[in-house]
Amino acid sequence: MKIKNIFLFFGLAISIVSCSLDYNPVDTYSDVTEGVDSTGQKEVVFRDKAAVVSHVQSLYSRLRNEQEHWYLDILLVAESHSDNAYAGTTGAEVIPYETNAIEGSNSVMARDWNQHMTTVALANTLILNIDDVDDATLTATEREEYKAIGKIFRAMVYFDMVRLWGSVPIITTAAPDITSETVGDVYNDYFPPQNTELEVYQQIEKDLLEALEYAPDNNAGDKTVLSKSVARALLAKVYAEKPLRDYTKVIQYCDELAVDGFDLVANFSDLFGVELESPSNPPGQGNQAISPKARNTQESILELQYFTGSGNWVTWMLGRQMDDWTFYFTWAKWITPSRDLIKAFQTAGDTKRFEESVVYYECGWSNYYPANNYPFMYKCRSGFSNIIKLRYADILLLKAEALIMQDNFAGAAAIINQIRNRAGLADLPSSATASKDAILDAYLKERRLELAFEGQRWFDLVRLDKVENIMNAVYAKDSGRKPQVYLFDQDSYRLPIPQAAIDQNPNLVQNPGY
């Protein structure tokens, strides 16, 4: 007797390839699953090439339109859970990121886990079934390219997951039906245990290396594609992370990106600026943003683009939407720049990057600052703003980090100075290269200012073992932060596994300290 429906009824048998209740098993009639093979027994997942193309487009659409978990919530972790920002709003699920009081019951954590696992499921569907498509118009080259796109997508999702939670289940197969005869054999397919952090990184590495051979080449006119260059950028980031550190490979893949044609843009504002209807007038009612200053720059490796009719909704979660000046500007926004970050910009004399990162408006709330002069994060300022998921400056600075770890302080300083000079700042003083501690400190400060509000700060502190020293000290020196609930310690480097996921999957184990 089949018992699959019993599991589904109780919400326990989740996805054919995931632990998420947001994605049901693909076991009913649909445009994707219609039909069987010539034996009349095997379910056909992709009927033809058109179905494959549609599924690939749905993956890209998910990346572009489901920004909540991979962009908004990553910012909450990277900026508000670090010293860069306050939570911003008064929401009970958001404030704990600022006060270091995140628990497994946090609904933001739960939705991120579910959304990530859903995306893994969609990528797996492509990877596992494309070779079975019975359509001669789908060439062998196209099959390999689409499979590579799926692997890059899966690797990118798992990279976010392993940095958030450490040990997570690696799911690369589709679970068969559960019957009374097979339940013991397939139980772990539906309720997989966690893999070690190293195993997750190794799977990410495997996916990206395999994808490199067949993924599309970089297209200078379209940075929305999961290309070979995206795989190289992710590999550089992966090899910089513990427990898979390989600094020679960080340097290698950064250098390969340069060969692909990537470089810093001359004007930092081209990355985040928007064009106004009347450029000589200040923004506001009657003078709205109409487009980004630039798309597909030589610095952008992967970006999501938004146009009239399908705008970037995230901007109204973060500040004032410059293409609609008063739209949803009646409630407190997320990710409020901290006094500590603003002071860091001021101390460095860094006006160019500050003006692209922070803006002041008058608003109707005063949670952290006076309402008549309230700062907001500014790197996503319009419904037409691009979201740059991977940027060459980030990878170039990781090369500097790798050089520091190889005791090549001069080489690292040259890269840091290149970044600083673009921002209008002088070279590092000689004292900054006097020791590894000195140049690491200078490097970390540079990443903070260059990449503010791009989802990097918390992960930088974790990677360089700076969480306790920096975060336990910031509450005393930043008068605007809400009181710290728990001290940061080694357990803080990983966030809690959502309790809802543990309730669904009894093989999951909560991270230490939660």
Residue, then its C-alpha position, 0 to 999 in steps of 0.5 A: m500500500k502506498i503511504k505517500n499521501i499520508f505524509l503529504f497530508f501531514g505536511l511531512a513529505i515535502s518536495i521531491v528534492s527539498c525539505s520545504l513545505d513551500y514546494n510540493p512534490v511534482d506528482t500531478y498533471s502540469d505543463v512540466t510533468e505531462g506524459v509518460d515515456s514509451t513504456g508507459q511507466k516513467e513520468v516525463v518531467f520535460r515534454d520537449k525543448a520548449a518545456v526545458v526553456s520555460h523551466v530555465q526561464s522560471l529559474y531566472s524569473r525566481l532569481r529576479n522576482e523573489q528578492e526577499h530571501w536572497y537579497l532583502d534578508i541577506l542584507l538584514v543578516a549582513e548589515s543589521h546583524s553586523d555593525n553597519a546598520y540597525a534593524g530599522t523597523t520595530g518588527a519583532e522578527v527583525i529587531p533580533y538581528e540587531t540585538n543578537a537575539i535570533e532564535g529558531s522560531n524566527s519567521v524570517m529564518a524560516r522563510d529563508w530556509n524554505q525559499h532556498m530549499t525550494t530553489v534547490a528543488l527547481a535546480n535539481t529538476l532541471i539537472l536531473n531530467i534534461d538528459d531524458v528529454d525526447d526532442a531532437t531539437l534540443t542539442a547535446t550542447e544545449r543540454e549541457e549548457y542548461k545543466a550548467i546553469g542549473k548547477i551554478f544556480r544550485a551552488m549559489v543557493y547552497f553558498d548562501m545556506v552554508r554561510l548562514w547555517g553551516s551544516v545543511p542537507i545536500i539534496t541532489t536527487a529526487a525522492p521516489d514514492i514511499t510505499s510500505e515496502t520501501v519506506g525504510d530505504v527512501y526515508n532519508d530522501y524525504f527527511p535528509p540529515q545535515n551534511t558537514e560544512l566541508e561536505v557542503y562546500q565540496q558539493i558547491e565546488k563540484d557543481l561550479l567546476e563542472a559548470l565551468e566547462y559548459a556554461p555560457d561565456n560572459n556577455a558584456g551586454d547582458k550580465t543577467v546570465l549565469s555564465k562562466s564568469v559567474a562560476r569563476a566569481l563564486l569559486a573565488k568566494v568559495y575558496a576564500e571561505k573556511p573550511l575550503r580555503d585555497y588562496t592560490k585559487v582565489i587569485q587564479y579565479c580573480d585573474e581569470l575574471a580580468v581575462d574575461g574583461f572585468d574591471l573597476v568602472a571609473n565612476f563609482s556612482d555609475l554602479f548605483g546611480v539613477e537618471l532623473e527626468s530633470p537632472s538639474n533639479p533635486p529629486g522629488q515630486g515631479n522629478q522622478a527616476i527613469s532608469p539606472k545610470a548604467r546597466n551591464t558595466q564592466e564591474s558587474i558580474l551578475e546583476l538583476q535588472y528592472f524596467t517599467g512595468s516590472g519594477n524592483w519592489v525591494t526599494w520600498m522596504l529600504g527607503r524612499q522610492m525615487d521613481d515614485w517619491t511618496f510610495y509606501f513611505t509612511w512606515a519605518k524602513w529596514i536596514t538603517p545606516s548605523r552611526d558607527l558606519i557613518k563615522a567610519f565614512q567620515t573618519a576616512g574622508d570618504t565622501k564619494r562612496f558615502e554619498e552613494s551609500v547613505v542618503y538623508y530624508e525627512c520622514g514620519w518616524s524617529n526610531y533611531y534618528p530625528a525624523n527631520n534628518y533621517p539616514f537611509m541606505y541608498k544603493c537600491r534607490s529606485g524601482f529601476s535600480n539594478i541589484i548587483k549580486l556579484r561585483y568585481a570589486d568584491i572579488l578583487l578585494l578577495k584577491a588582496e585578502a589572499l595575498i595578505m594570507q600569503d604574506n604579500f603585503a605589497g601586492a595586497a596594498a596595491i589592490i586596496n589602493q586601486i579601490r581607494n583611488r577610485a573613491g578619491l582617497a590616497d594610498l594606504p600609509s606605510s604603517a598599514t603594511a607594517s604587519k599582517d594585523a595592520i594590513l588586515d585591519a586596513y583591508l577590512k575597513e576598505r571592504r566595509l566602505e566599498l561594499a556597504f549595504e551589499g550583503q558582505r559585512w557579517f560574512d567578512l567578520v565571520r570569515l576573518d574571525k572578527v565577530e566577537n572583537i568587533m560586535n561585542a564592542v560596538y554596542a558601547k560605542d554606538s549610542g543608537r544601537k538597541p541593547q545587546v541581548y546575548l554576547f557574540d561567541q563562537d556559536s554566533y558564527r552560525l544562525p539557528i536552523p529554523q525550528a519549523a524545519i526541524d519539526q518537519n524533518p526529525n533528522l535535522v539538529q539545531n546549531p550549538g547555542y540555540 
